[in-house]
């Protein structure tokens, strides 16, 4: 039992913010291969920023493309401007970008509906909660309209002999949970899936300096939400997990978190894969690697006020600006330990240049003994003033990457690194790290054991790993790069997309039961 049409929504559709963009954009090719142009991604429209990733095509769905959408329950219509085109990623799936400003006057009414129907506590909302939930609600409205039009297009209403196509909608993260609520209330014929890539309360516990792992079994999600002022975000996420036809997450680590903090075991774990078409091949790879290394050397030399040796070890870390959760703090400590180890070593060492590619983390470059740090505080989308290059085009120029996360449900950055033949160091608290350890080949991936109380030991192990890599001969470094690429091949979407097949099946079966219950109230 598989869907004929798939609607998927995320705040990061055509909007690169973090790892979810990478997950969806690389999975799109596999989805398109199985459901050509029957996969529709829904995202927020940010105008010129969206156009970096989105190519409008007014010929797509031209017979539909409505100017207004029903508010449901006889409450009239509202204008939600949409643009239809293709997401400029492998597979070129259809993307529908929408503006939701017209829903702001209806906010309180929508929140009252969400409480009445799904017990979502929006009264304590602040920050990005409002715009996220209104976007999710608007996405649900647009999905309903497209669903009705597609059924009409296939003559379902006038030809009862035609088999009704199966629809699944998939919402990613709490930001789009309102789309699930809208669909289940207004268009229950669509099966719903909800994926939490990281629980909001788990991330908050970790980010607020509380020991997430030592006392894990004693945490109550609702209680911690009140303590950390996360009531509304936690509530919307928890209710989406409980109401969706299929609830998934990306790793066993986060599955444990969902059961403890959301009081809902996941139906299936859907690990994150990678699309190999992003990686250049053969001579093209070698050429792009040389260009990337030249760019890294150029920027390092400019920022550090002196020429960086050609044989310098180029190390990188990237991701969101979460000092503890992403392990930026332990990376900085590891670099300090590395500098001390080099200073006290009786062997001549090459210079090490570390690139901290964290948007908005803007600090002066550091140059000392033989370890230097260059801060790159921009999204690497080809528009930044330092490199003017996209992240993947720069990544393959590094020698090694470090992602020593404290809180990391999966860890897309180390997987990306491996895919581009760059050995990586990660931790046992990252879903990818746990998975990589199970592959029993750590020559391309070093997994450092991490817990709540071994910060100093983690920094020391990272420093030792970098020192070991620096001392490898050219042949051994080539073997490490080859081993990293081999790990990534095992995580390609062609191996992992089967988990989504199962998730769709779970959702469709649950939807059928839900529809039967709606039609037969005695069963409720």
GIDAPE-V104408 format. One record per residue. N is the residue number from 1. RES is the residue in one small letter. SS is DSSP state (@ for helix, = for strand, . for the rest). PHI is phi in whole degrees, 0 to 359 (none if undefined). OMEGA is omega as a letter, one per 30 degrees, with the letter a starting at -180 (NA if undefined). Layout:
n/res/ss/phi/omega
N/RES/SS/PHI/OMEGA
N/RES/SS/PHI/OMEGA
//
This chain:
n/res/ss/phi/omega
1/x/./none/a
2/x/./230/a
3/x/./286/l
4/x/./273/l
5/x/=/230/l
6/x/=/232/l
7/x/=/255/l
8/x/=/227/a
9/x/=/226/l
10/x/./200/l
11/x/./297/a
12/x/./258/l
13/x/./289/a
14/x/./55/a
15/x/./210/a
16/x/./285/l
17/x/./242/a
18/x/./206/a
19/x/@/291/a
20/x/@/295/l
21/x/@/304/a
22/x/@/295/a
23/x/@/300/a
24/x/@/291/a
25/x/@/291/l
26/x/@/276/l
27/x/@/287/a
28/x/@/303/a
29/x/@/296/l
30/x/@/294/l
31/x/@/293/l
32/x/@/296/a
33/x/@/298/a
34/x/@/271/a
35/x/./226/a
36/x/./304/l
37/x/./55/l
38/x/./244/l
39/x/=/248/a
40/x/=/233/l
41/x/=/261/a
42/x/=/244/a
43/x/=/218/l
44/x/=/284/a
45/x/./263/l
46/x/./250/l
47/x/./61/a
48/x/./300/l
49/x/./296/l
50/x/@/297/a
51/x/@/291/l
52/x/@/295/a
53/x/./245/a
54/x/=/234/l
55/x/=/243/a
56/x/=/294/l
57/x/./219/a
58/x/./288/l
59/x/./279/a
60/x/./285/l
61/x/./50/a
62/x/./296/l
63/x/./282/l
64/x/./264/l
65/x/./28/a
66/x/./285/l
67/x/./260/l
68/x/./218/a
69/x/=/226/a
70/x/=/288/l
71/x/./279/l
72/x/./83/l
73/x/./54/l
74/x/./67/a
75/x/./261/l
76/x/./85/a
77/x/=/234/l
78/x/=/219/a
79/x/./276/l
80/x/./234/a
81/x/./301/l
82/x/=/232/l
83/x/=/233/a
84/x/=/245/l
85/x/=/189/l
86/x/=/232/l
87/x/=/288/a
88/x/./278/l
89/x/./221/l
90/x/./309/a
91/x/./98/l
92/x/./45/a
93/x/./290/l
94/x/=/291/l
95/x/=/236/l
96/x/=/239/a
97/x/=/259/a
98/x/=/224/l
99/x/./254/a
100/x/./233/a
101/x/@/302/a
102/x/@/294/a
103/x/@/272/a
104/x/@/303/l
105/x/@/295/a
106/x/@/262/a
107/x/@/306/a
108/x/@/296/l
109/x/@/296/l
110/x/@/294/l
111/x/@/293/l
112/x/@/296/l
113/x/@/298/a
114/x/@/296/l
115/x/@/289/a
116/x/@/296/a
117/x/@/271/a
118/x/@/228/l
119/x/./58/l
120/x/./276/a
121/x/./268/a
122/x/./268/a
123/x/./294/a
124/x/./261/a
125/x/./292/l
126/x/./201/l
127/x/./63/a
128/x/./273/a
129/x/@/299/a
130/x/@/299/a
131/x/@/295/l
132/x/@/295/a
133/x/@/292/l
134/x/@/293/l
135/x/@/297/l
136/x/@/300/l
137/x/@/296/l
138/x/@/297/l
139/x/@/299/l
140/x/@/298/l
141/x/@/298/a
142/x/@/293/l
143/x/@/300/l
144/x/@/300/l
145/x/@/297/l
146/x/@/293/l
147/x/@/302/a
148/x/@/297/a
149/x/@/293/l
150/x/@/294/l
151/x/@/296/l
152/x/@/296/l
153/x/@/298/a
154/x/./270/l
155/x/./61/a
156/x/./297/a
157/x/./289/a
158/x/./249/a
159/x/./227/a
160/x/./296/l
161/x/./285/l
162/x/./285/l
163/x/./292/a
164/x/./292/l
165/x/./292/a
166/x/./265/a
167/x/=/240/l
168/x/=/236/l
169/x/=/242/a
170/x/=/231/l
171/x/=/253/a
172/x/=/250/l
173/x/./71/a
174/x/@/298/a
175/x/@/301/a
176/x/@/246/a
177/x/@/299/a
178/x/@/297/l
179/x/@/292/l
180/x/@/294/l
181/x/@/299/a
182/x/@/298/a
183/x/@/296/a
184/x/@/294/a
185/x/@/274/a
186/x/@/252/a
187/x/./215/a
188/x/./294/l
189/x/./288/l
190/x/./267/l
191/x/=/287/a
192/x/=/243/l
193/x/=/237/l
194/x/=/230/l
195/x/=/244/l
196/x/=/261/l
197/x/./276/l
198/x/./190/l
199/x/./292/a
200/x/@/296/a
201/x/@/283/l
202/x/@/296/l
203/x/@/298/a
204/x/@/291/l
205/x/@/302/a
206/x/@/294/a
207/x/@/291/l
208/x/./267/l
209/x/./79/l
210/x/./272/a
211/x/./286/a
212/x/./294/a
213/x/./267/a
214/x/./297/a
215/x/./242/a
216/x/@/306/a
217/x/@/293/a
218/x/@/263/a
219/x/./279/l
220/x/./247/a
221/x/@/301/a
222/x/@/297/a
223/x/@/297/a
224/x/@/292/l
225/x/@/298/l
226/x/@/293/a
227/x/@/295/a
228/x/./258/l
229/x/./59/a
230/x/./238/a
231/x/@/303/a
232/x/@/290/a
233/x/@/296/l
234/x/@/296/a
235/x/@/296/a
236/x/@/294/l
237/x/@/291/a
238/x/@/296/a
239/x/@/292/l
240/x/@/296/l
241/x/@/298/a
242/x/@/281/a
243/x/@/264/a
244/x/./297/l
245/x/./293/l
246/x/=/220/a
247/x/=/248/a
248/x/=/229/l
249/x/=/215/a
250/x/./260/a
251/x/./202/l
252/x/@/295/l
253/x/@/301/a
254/x/@/283/l
255/x/@/299/l
256/x/@/298/l
257/x/@/296/a
258/x/@/298/a
259/x/@/297/a
260/x/@/281/a
261/x/@/263/l
262/x/./253/a
263/x/./57/a
264/x/./211/l
265/x/./295/l
266/x/./287/l
267/x/./281/l
268/x/=/196/l
269/x/=/269/l
270/x/./243/a
271/x/./295/a
272/x/./276/l
273/x/./255/a
274/x/=/222/a
275/x/./260/a
276/x/@/292/a
277/x/@/293/l
278/x/@/289/a
279/x/./267/l
280/x/./295/a
281/x/./243/l
282/x/@/53/a
283/x/@/297/l
284/x/@/297/l
285/x/@/298/a
286/x/@/299/a
287/x/@/295/a
288/x/@/292/l
289/x/@/293/l
290/x/@/297/l
291/x/@/297/a
292/x/@/296/a
293/x/@/294/l
294/x/@/297/l
295/x/@/294/l
296/x/@/297/l
297/x/@/295/a
298/x/@/298/a
299/x/@/294/l
300/x/@/299/l
301/x/@/297/l
302/x/@/295/a
303/x/@/286/a
304/x/@/265/l
305/x/./72/l
306/x/./183/a
307/x/./292/l
308/x/./273/a
309/x/./304/a
310/x/./297/a
311/x/./266/l
312/x/./298/l
313/x/=/280/a
314/x/=/260/a
315/x/=/244/a
316/x/=/221/l
317/x/=/223/a
318/x/=/214/l
319/x/=/132/l
320/x/./285/l
321/x/./279/l
322/x/./238/a
323/x/./305/a
324/x/./271/a
325/x/./303/a
326/x/./274/l
327/x/./77/l
328/x/@/296/l
329/x/@/296/a
330/x/@/287/l
331/x/@/295/l
332/x/@/299/l
333/x/@/295/l
334/x/@/294/l
335/x/@/295/l
336/x/@/295/l
337/x/@/294/l
338/x/@/298/l
339/x/@/299/l
340/x/@/293/a
341/x/@/295/l
342/x/@/294/a
343/x/@/298/a
344/x/@/268/a
345/x/./282/l
346/x/./266/l
347/x/./253/l
348/x/./291/a
349/x/./247/l
350/x/./284/l
351/x/./285/l
352/x/=/246/l
353/x/=/240/l
354/x/=/257/l
355/x/=/256/l
356/x/=/262/a
357/x/=/263/a
358/x/=/240/l
359/x/./307/l
360/x/./75/l
361/x/./273/a
362/x/./258/l
363/x/./221/a
364/x/./291/l
365/x/./297/a
366/x/=/237/l
367/x/=/227/l
368/x/=/210/a
369/x/./15/l
370/x/./218/l
371/x/=/240/a
372/x/=/242/a
373/x/=/233/l
374/x/=/242/l
375/x/=/267/l
376/x/./239/a
377/x/./271/a
378/x/./227/l
379/x/./290/a
380/x/./272/a
381/x/=/247/a
382/x/./93/a
383/x/./249/a
384/x/./287/a
385/x/./281/a
386/x/./275/a
387/x/./253/a
388/x/./65/a
389/x/./229/l
390/x/=/280/a
391/x/@/305/a
392/x/@/297/l
393/x/@/289/l
394/x/@/263/a
395/x/@/304/a
396/x/./290/l
397/x/./270/a
398/x/./282/l
399/x/./272/a
400/x/=/202/l
401/x/=/239/l
402/x/=/227/l
403/x/./226/a
404/x/./273/a
405/x/./298/l
406/x/./269/l
407/x/./231/a
408/x/=/205/a
409/x/./308/l
410/x/./236/a
411/x/./107/a
412/x/@/287/a
413/x/@/297/l
414/x/@/293/l
415/x/@/294/l
416/x/@/302/l
417/x/@/302/l
418/x/@/299/a
419/x/@/300/l
420/x/./263/l
421/x/./65/l
422/x/./247/l
423/x/=/304/a
424/x/=/223/l
425/x/=/241/l
426/x/=/223/a
427/x/=/230/l
428/x/./284/l
429/x/./263/l
430/x/=/254/l
431/x/@/304/l
432/x/@/296/l
433/x/@/299/l
434/x/@/298/l
435/x/@/297/a
436/x/@/297/l
437/x/@/299/a
438/x/@/292/l
439/x/./281/l
440/x/./57/l
441/x/./212/a
442/x/./256/l
443/x/./287/l
444/x/./262/l
445/x/=/227/l
446/x/=/260/l
447/x/=/253/a
448/x/=/268/l
449/x/./294/a
450/x/./226/l
451/x/./215/a
452/x/./286/a
453/x/./233/a
454/x/./239/a
455/x/@/309/a
456/x/@/296/l
457/x/@/293/l
458/x/@/297/l
459/x/@/301/a
460/x/@/293/l
461/x/@/293/l
462/x/@/295/l
463/x/@/301/l
464/x/@/297/a
465/x/@/296/l
466/x/@/295/l
467/x/@/295/l
468/x/@/299/a
469/x/@/296/a
470/x/@/299/a
471/x/@/271/l
472/x/./295/l
473/x/./285/a
474/x/@/302/a
475/x/@/293/l
476/x/@/291/l
477/x/@/295/l
478/x/@/296/l
479/x/@/294/l
480/x/@/295/l
481/x/@/296/l
482/x/@/294/l
483/x/@/293/l
484/x/@/298/l
485/x/@/297/a
486/x/@/294/l
487/x/@/298/a
488/x/@/297/l
489/x/@/298/l
490/x/@/289/a
491/x/./253/l
492/x/=/290/a
493/x/@/299/l
494/x/@/295/l
495/x/@/266/a
496/x/@/260/a
497/x/./292/l
498/x/@/300/l
499/x/@/292/l
500/x/@/287/l
501/x/@/304/a
502/x/@/293/l
503/x/@/297/l
504/x/@/299/a
505/x/@/297/l
506/x/@/301/a
507/x/@/296/a
508/x/@/294/l
509/x/@/294/l
510/x/@/294/l
511/x/@/299/a
512/x/@/298/l
513/x/@/295/a
514/x/@/298/l
515/x/@/295/l
516/x/@/300/l
517/x/@/293/l
518/x/@/293/a
519/x/@/279/l
520/x/./232/a
521/x/@/305/a
522/x/@/297/a
523/x/@/281/a
524/x/./287/NA
//
